[in-house]
Amino acid sequence: MREPGRILLVACYELGHQPLAVAWPAAFLERAGYAPAVLDLSVEPFDAEKITRATFVAISVPMHTALRLGVIAAQRIRQLNPIAHICAYGLYAALNASELLADACVDSVLAGELEDELVELVRTVEAGAAGEAGEARRANAVLSERASPAAPAVTSRTVLGKLNFPVPSRHALPALKQYAHVERDGRRDLVAYAEASRGCKHLCRHCPIPPVYGGRFFVVPVETVLADVRQQIQAGAAHVTFGDPDFLNGPRHALAVARALHAEFPRVTFDFTAKIDHLLAQRAHLAELAGLGGVFVVSAAESLDDGVLAHLAKGHTRADIVEALRVTRAAGIALRPTWVAFTPWTTLGSYREWLDFLAAEGLVDHVDPVQYGIRLLVPPGSLLLDLPAMTPHLGGLVPGGFHHRWTHPDPRVDRLAEEVAAAVAAAAERDEDAGLTFDRVRGLAAAAAGSVAPPSVALAKGRPRPPRLTEPWFC
């Protein structure tokens, strides 16, 4: 297990950035004396040689898209290397552990602050306790979290505890040029990706983090974050995405990170993610964040309907979204809101009103068109499953889909969701101008309601646009 390549870490998809969810486990393993190989299937071909060389394969599945790709990868890995121990790790591995383990797709599941536990699992496999025979291992029952870590059986563990973070190991990953760029002022630059904290202290019902972290978050030392950013800037990055679930969960820590970054790299810009209510609570610091290089912030606005926001437990209102737009504009930071366009409580009227709001507020270039078709995802373990207002709409788990089916009470809304999703996907393939796609979606919504489409937003082709990342997917 200590020989190079006997451990393989596989990334499937991480929103178009170089996979930190592989770089960090690699660093923990290297510190323990191992020499893992890495494979990023989002930009690299499936490498049969790496697969067959490995005794232990860990597949990162931090989001739904990654999970679906990861299951396909695990099935192929099992065929090529039937005796390898396959571990799935990340948020969506934990939410779908029962199905993953029952189907013998994987042998173990880890989530949360998992890196030390991953090292221990590797040591167990190395010792032979969990790596004797793939057939016997897959026949074992699923262990509870209290089971012996040395037992030769499949396991599912979620670990929450403070880690001693090494600097992420990125030397074996594909070059930054293969990932998303930042687009601004008519040019594209390489992007570093870092996290100053993990987990989240909030309990939004539709988010995959609360079922795993339960309202806890953990900060990464400033010097570790800066060392990770430094190595990526040395590799050519001119911009940093702070991918924390919420950069402002710990506002003093976030400011310390931003100040340290600016002090060492004054020309480097950054973006971050923060809740609407955090932007309002920390409005006094927004101008400083802009002065330190903050150019845009992603915020999960989700809906303009206060009823929908209450169902999702977002902690903000429509009025708060309007105010967040005002304070971020005043600070000089572009707000890029994300949305759950289709929920069981969305109406044709509210959907059309939302599009009108985007046009009136000048947000068409601030919203990636994929957002127009986002449909509420309800994975196993979601807090939405305990919401009485969700119950009338819920169906069973979609086979192989890793989410619950739900049906809107108005069939026209479900049809519109399908039409919009197809339209924005086709527009993305054509690299269509955002204004044209917006008009197209607005027309579909008007037709669904039996109305005439409103006039075009008529956005000029050569218009200046707010900064954005070239990878638009958010789930």
SULLINMO-V927380 format. One record per residue. N is the residue number from 1. OMEGA is omega in radians with two decimals (none if undefined). NEAR is the number of other ideal C-beta (glycine too) atoms within 8 Angstrom. Layout:
# SULLINMO-V927380
n & omega & near
N & OMEGA & NEAR
N & OMEGA & NEAR
This chain:
# SULLINMO-V927380
n & omega & near
1 & -3.13 & 10
2 & 3.14 & 7
3 & 3.13 & 6
4 & 3.06 & 5
5 & 3.11 & 11
6 & 2.99 & 12
7 & 3.13 & 16
8 & 3.07 & 15
9 & -3.04 & 14
10 & 2.98 & 16
11 & 3.14 & 15
12 & -3.13 & 14
13 & 3.09 & 10
14 & 3.05 & 15
15 & 3.05 & 10
16 & 3.08 & 10
17 & 3.08 & 13
18 & -2.88 & 13
19 & 3.05 & 12
20 & 3.14 & 13
21 & 2.95 & 12
22 & -3.09 & 14
23 & 3.14 & 13
24 & 3.05 & 13
25 & 3.09 & 16
26 & -3.14 & 14
27 & 3.10 & 12
28 & -3.14 & 13
29 & 3.12 & 14
30 & 3.09 & 12
31 & 3.13 & 7
32 & 3.05 & 9
33 & 3.13 & 5
34 & -3.12 & 12
35 & -3.07 & 10
36 & 2.92 & 12
37 & 3.14 & 13
38 & 3.13 & 12
39 & 3.10 & 12
40 & -3.05 & 13
41 & 3.09 & 12
42 & -3.13 & 10
43 & -3.12 & 7
44 & 3.08 & 8
45 & 3.06 & 3
46 & -3.01 & 8
47 & -3.09 & 8
48 & -3.14 & 7
49 & 3.10 & 6
50 & -3.11 & 11
51 & -3.06 & 15
52 & 3.13 & 8
53 & -2.98 & 9
54 & 2.98 & 14
55 & -3.10 & 10
56 & 3.13 & 15
57 & 3.11 & 14
58 & -3.07 & 14
59 & -3.12 & 15
60 & 3.13 & 17
61 & -3.10 & 14
62 & -3.10 & 9
63 & -3.02 & 14
64 & 3.12 & 12
65 & 3.13 & 10
66 & 3.13 & 16
67 & -3.10 & 15
68 & 3.08 & 10
69 & -3.11 & 11
70 & 3.11 & 15
71 & 3.08 & 11
72 & 3.13 & 8
73 & -3.12 & 13
74 & 3.12 & 13
75 & 3.11 & 9
76 & 3.12 & 10
77 & 3.13 & 14
78 & 3.13 & 12
79 & -3.10 & 6
80 & -3.01 & 9
81 & -2.99 & 10
82 & -3.12 & 7
83 & 3.09 & 6
84 & 3.00 & 13
85 & -3.13 & 12
86 & 3.12 & 14
87 & 2.98 & 15
88 & -3.10 & 16
89 & -3.14 & 15
90 & -3.06 & 14
91 & -3.04 & 12
92 & 2.97 & 15
93 & -3.14 & 17
94 & -3.10 & 16
95 & -3.07 & 14
96 & -3.05 & 12
97 & -3.07 & 10
98 & -3.13 & 9
99 & -3.13 & 10
100 & -3.11 & 13
101 & -3.12 & 14
102 & -3.13 & 7
103 & -3.10 & 6
104 & 3.09 & 7
105 & 3.11 & 11
106 & -3.13 & 14
107 & -3.12 & 11
108 & -3.14 & 14
109 & 3.09 & 15
110 & 3.10 & 16
111 & -3.13 & 13
112 & 3.10 & 11
113 & -2.77 & 12
114 & -2.92 & 13
115 & 3.09 & 10
116 & 3.12 & 10
117 & 3.09 & 10
118 & 3.10 & 15
119 & 3.13 & 12
120 & 3.10 & 9
121 & 3.08 & 15
122 & 3.12 & 14
123 & 3.11 & 9
124 & 3.09 & 11
125 & 3.13 & 14
126 & -3.13 & 10
127 & 3.10 & 7
128 & -3.08 & 7
129 & -3.11 & 10
130 & -3.04 & 15
131 & -3.07 & 12
132 & -3.06 & 8
133 & -3.11 & 6
134 & -3.10 & 9
135 & -3.14 & 6
136 & -3.11 & 9
137 & -3.09 & 15
138 & 3.11 & 9
139 & -3.11 & 5
140 & 3.07 & 10
141 & 3.09 & 4
142 & 3.14 & 11
143 & 2.98 & 11
144 & -3.12 & 5
145 & -3.11 & 7
146 & -3.09 & 3
147 & -3.13 & 9
148 & -3.14 & 4
149 & 3.14 & 8
150 & -3.08 & 8
151 & -3.11 & 10
152 & -3.11 & 10
153 & 3.08 & 11
154 & -3.07 & 12
155 & 3.01 & 12
156 & -3.10 & 13
157 & 2.96 & 11
158 & -3.03 & 11
159 & 3.08 & 11
160 & -3.14 & 9
161 & -3.09 & 5
162 & -3.14 & 5
163 & 2.99 & 8
164 & -2.97 & 4
165 & 2.88 & 8
166 & 3.03 & 11
167 & 3.14 & 9
168 & -3.12 & 10
169 & -3.06 & 11
170 & -2.96 & 11
171 & -3.10 & 4
172 & -3.12 & 7
173 & 3.05 & 11
174 & -3.08 & 8
175 & -3.12 & 6
176 & -3.10 & 12
177 & 3.13 & 6
178 & -3.07 & 6
179 & -3.11 & 13
180 & 3.07 & 10
181 & 2.97 & 10
182 & -3.13 & 17
183 & -3.13 & 10
184 & 3.08 & 11
185 & 3.08 & 4
186 & 3.12 & 3
187 & 3.10 & 6
188 & -3.14 & 6
189 & 3.09 & 10
190 & -3.05 & 12
191 & 2.95 & 16
192 & 3.09 & 13
193 & -3.13 & 13
194 & 3.05 & 13
195 & 3.11 & 11
196 & 3.09 & 13
197 & 3.14 & 16
198 & -3.03 & 9
199 & -3.11 & 14
200 & -3.11 & 12
201 & -3.11 & 8
202 & -3.03 & 11
203 & 3.07 & 7
204 & -2.95 & 12
205 & -3.06 & 12
206 & -3.05 & 12
207 & 3.13 & 9
208 & -3.06 & 12
209 & -3.09 & 10
210 & 3.11 & 14
211 & -3.11 & 10
212 & -3.05 & 13
213 & 3.07 & 11
214 & 3.10 & 7
215 & 3.13 & 8
216 & 3.00 & 8
217 & -3.02 & 13
218 & -3.13 & 10
219 & 3.05 & 8
220 & -3.12 & 10
221 & -3.11 & 7
222 & -3.09 & 10
223 & 3.10 & 6
224 & 3.10 & 11
225 & -3.09 & 14
226 & 3.11 & 12
227 & 3.11 & 9
228 & 3.10 & 13
229 & -3.10 & 15
230 & -3.11 & 9
231 & 3.11 & 10
232 & 3.06 & 15
233 & 3.07 & 12
234 & 3.10 & 6
235 & 3.03 & 10
236 & -3.11 & 8
237 & 3.09 & 14
238 & -3.08 & 11
239 & -3.14 & 14
240 & 2.92 & 15
241 & 3.00 & 14
242 & -2.99 & 14
243 & 3.06 & 10
244 & 3.03 & 12
245 & 3.00 & 11
246 & -3.09 & 14
247 & -3.07 & 11
248 & 2.98 & 13
249 & 3.05 & 13
250 & -2.97 & 9
251 & 3.12 & 11
252 & 3.10 & 6
253 & 3.13 & 11
254 & 3.11 & 14
255 & 3.13 & 11
256 & 3.11 & 9
257 & -3.12 & 13
258 & 3.12 & 14
259 & 3.13 & 9
260 & 3.10 & 11
261 & -3.09 & 15
262 & -3.14 & 11
263 & -3.12 & 6
264 & -3.08 & 8
265 & -3.02 & 8
266 & -3.13 & 7
267 & -3.10 & 5
268 & 3.11 & 14
269 & 3.12 & 13
270 & 2.95 & 14
271 & -3.13 & 16
272 & 3.12 & 14
273 & 3.12 & 13
274 & 3.08 & 12
275 & 3.08 & 13
276 & -3.10 & 14
277 & 3.07 & 9
278 & 3.09 & 12
279 & 3.12 & 17
280 & -3.13 & 12
281 & -3.10 & 8
282 & -3.08 & 11
283 & -3.14 & 9
284 & -3.10 & 4
285 & -3.04 & 9
286 & 3.12 & 15
287 & 3.09 & 9
288 & 3.11 & 9
289 & 3.07 & 13
290 & 3.13 & 12
291 & 3.12 & 6
292 & 3.09 & 11
293 & 3.11 & 12
294 & -3.07 & 14
295 & 3.02 & 12
296 & 3.13 & 12
297 & 3.05 & 14
298 & 3.13 & 11
299 & -3.10 & 14
300 & 3.10 & 11
301 & 3.02 & 12
302 & -3.08 & 11
303 & 3.00 & 14
304 & -3.08 & 9
305 & -3.11 & 10
306 & 3.08 & 7
307 & 3.10 & 7
308 & 3.13 & 14
309 & 3.09 & 13
310 & 3.09 & 8
311 & -3.13 & 12
312 & -3.13 & 13
313 & -3.09 & 9
314 & 3.13 & 12
315 & 3.04 & 8
316 & -3.13 & 12
317 & 3.05 & 7
318 & 3.14 & 9
319 & 3.11 & 6
320 & 3.09 & 11
321 & 3.12 & 13
322 & 3.14 & 8
323 & 3.11 & 9
324 & 3.05 & 15
325 & -3.11 & 11
326 & -3.04 & 8
327 & 3.10 & 12
328 & 3.08 & 13
329 & 3.13 & 9
330 & -3.13 & 8
331 & -3.12 & 11
332 & 3.09 & 6
333 & 3.12 & 13
334 & 3.07 & 10
335 & 3.08 & 13
336 & -3.11 & 13
337 & 2.99 & 12
338 & -2.95 & 12
339 & 2.89 & 11
340 & -2.95 & 12
341 & -3.07 & 13
342 & 3.07 & 13
343 & 3.08 & 10
344 & -3.07 & 12
345 & 3.06 & 9
346 & 3.04 & 13
347 & 3.05 & 8
348 & 3.14 & 12
349 & -3.11 & 7
350 & 3.10 & 12
351 & 3.14 & 14
352 & 3.10 & 13
353 & 3.10 & 9
354 & 3.10 & 12
355 & 3.09 & 13
356 & 3.12 & 9
357 & 3.13 & 10
358 & 3.12 & 11
359 & -3.09 & 13
360 & -3.11 & 6
361 & 3.14 & 7
362 & -3.05 & 7
363 & -3.08 & 11
364 & 3.12 & 12
365 & 3.13 & 11
366 & -3.10 & 10
367 & 3.09 & 14
368 & -3.05 & 9
369 & 3.10 & 14
370 & -3.12 & 12
371 & -3.11 & 11
372 & -3.08 & 13
373 & -3.11 & 13
374 & -3.14 & 13
375 & -3.11 & 9
376 & -3.14 & 11
377 & -3.11 & 8
378 & -3.14 & 12
379 & 3.01 & 13
380 & 3.14 & 11
381 & -3.13 & 7
382 & 3.07 & 13
383 & 3.09 & 12
384 & -3.11 & 10
385 & 3.12 & 10
386 & -3.11 & 4
387 & -3.13 & 10
388 & -3.12 & 4
389 & 3.13 & 8
390 & -2.99 & 13
391 & -3.09 & 7
392 & -3.03 & 7
393 & -2.97 & 9
394 & 2.94 & 10
395 & -3.13 & 6
396 & 3.08 & 5
397 & 3.07 & 10
398 & -3.12 & 9
399 & 3.14 & 4
400 & -3.09 & 5
401 & 3.08 & 7
402 & 3.04 & 14
403 & 3.09 & 11
404 & 3.02 & 13
405 & 2.96 & 9
406 & -3.06 & 11
407 & 3.11 & 8
408 & 3.13 & 12
409 & 3.10 & 6
410 & -3.10 & 8
411 & 3.14 & 6
412 & 3.14 & 9
413 & 3.09 & 14
414 & 3.11 & 10
415 & 3.13 & 9
416 & 3.13 & 14
417 & 3.12 & 13
418 & -3.13 & 8
419 & -3.13 & 10
420 & 3.13 & 14
421 & 3.12 & 10
422 & -3.10 & 8
423 & -3.10 & 13
424 & 3.08 & 14
425 & 3.12 & 10
426 & 3.12 & 8
427 & 3.12 & 12
428 & 3.10 & 11
429 & 3.14 & 6
430 & -3.03 & 6
431 & -3.07 & 4
432 & 3.07 & 9
433 & -3.08 & 7
434 & 3.13 & 12
435 & 3.11 & 12
436 & 3.12 & 9
437 & 3.11 & 14
438 & 3.12 & 15
439 & -3.13 & 11
440 & -3.14 & 10
441 & 3.11 & 14
442 & 3.10 & 13
443 & 3.10 & 9
444 & -3.13 & 12
445 & 3.12 & 14
446 & 3.14 & 12
447 & 3.13 & 9
448 & -3.14 & 12
449 & -3.12 & 10
450 & -3.10 & 4
451 & 3.08 & 7
452 & 3.14 & 4
453 & 3.09 & 8
454 & 3.14 & 7
455 & 3.11 & 4
456 & 3.05 & 5
457 & 3.01 & 9
458 & 3.10 & 6
459 & -3.10 & 10
460 & -3.10 & 5
461 & -3.07 & 5
462 & -3.06 & 3
463 & 2.99 & 7
464 & -3.08 & 2
465 & 3.13 & 7
466 & 3.13 & 9
467 & -3.13 & 12
468 & 2.98 & 11
469 & -3.07 & 12
470 & 3.06 & 10
471 & -2.98 & 9
472 & -2.99 & 9
473 & -3.03 & 8
474 & 3.13 & 9
475 & none & 7
